[in-house]
Amino acid sequence: MRRIVVLRPEPGASETLARAATRGLDGVAIPMFRIEPLEWQVPDPGEYDALLFTSANAVRFGGSGLAGLRGLPVHAVGEATAAAARAAGFEIASVGEAGVEQRLSSLDPELRLLHLCGEDRVATTRQITAIPVYRSKVVEAPEELKTAEDAVILIHSPRAGSAFADAADRLALDRATIRIAAISPAAAEAAGAAWAAIESAEQPTDDALLVLAERLCDKGRGA
């Protein structure tokens, strides 16, 4: 069975590898991003009805400003995000597992939401107030990526897809030996073509991505 390679930044990379291990998957983390906090101004919490968290990184790197918003209930995308918010003292109003658009579509459209997010957030169809509190910075392609041939690469975002494709070309990797498991169609599209296989998960969650990765690893038997 082929091994998997996780490109997302820590601590998410280790969390994904831990989930992969429970499925019997052999993997390695080669992060291509580093999370950095951003300076941000805490708005008046009275202007909002609730917080929206779509990544645990917003909680982990939000800094001391989060304390002034703890009176607002949280709508979270993903149980990992909800768990980070709970640990930081927030009350969880709801948790969704199918992406930000599904989470937003299930909420009262009149709800005044404050989205604490990353600098490169995905735009939403609903108008909400977004404040970036962290950035995910691309790091120089590590030499370990040369071992990505004959592996299944987990792509957690469109930025990761584009960054890995660029790194693969710079390192002269043979795309025809690499299988791509992408968390969404947008992430798959960003990775480009000419891979041995490239598919997107049925839902934009880590668990669904690992289901796909396991299947792609099985396809590699005997290859």
HUWO-V153593 format. One line per field, one symbol per residue. ss: DSSP state (@ for helix, = for strand, . for the rest). psi: psi as a letter, one per 30 degrees, with the letter a starting at -180 (. if undefined). Layout:
ss = ???
psi = ???
This chain:
ss = ...===.....@@@@@@@@@@@....===...=====.......@@@..====..@@@@@..@@@@@@@...=====.@@@@@@@@@....=====...@@@@@@.......======..........==========....@@@@@@...====..@@@@@@@@@@@@@....@@@.====..@@@@@@@.....====.....@@@@@@@@@@@@@@....
psi = klllkkfllkgeeeeeeeeeefggkklkkikglkkkllklkkljffflflkkkfkffeeegfafffefgffklkjkjkeeeeeeeefgglkkelklggleeeeefflkffkjkjjkalehlkklfkjlkkjkflljkklkjlffffgfkglkkkjfleeeeeeeeeeeeeghkjfffkkkjkfleeeeeffaaglekklllflhleeeeeeeeeeeeeffkf.
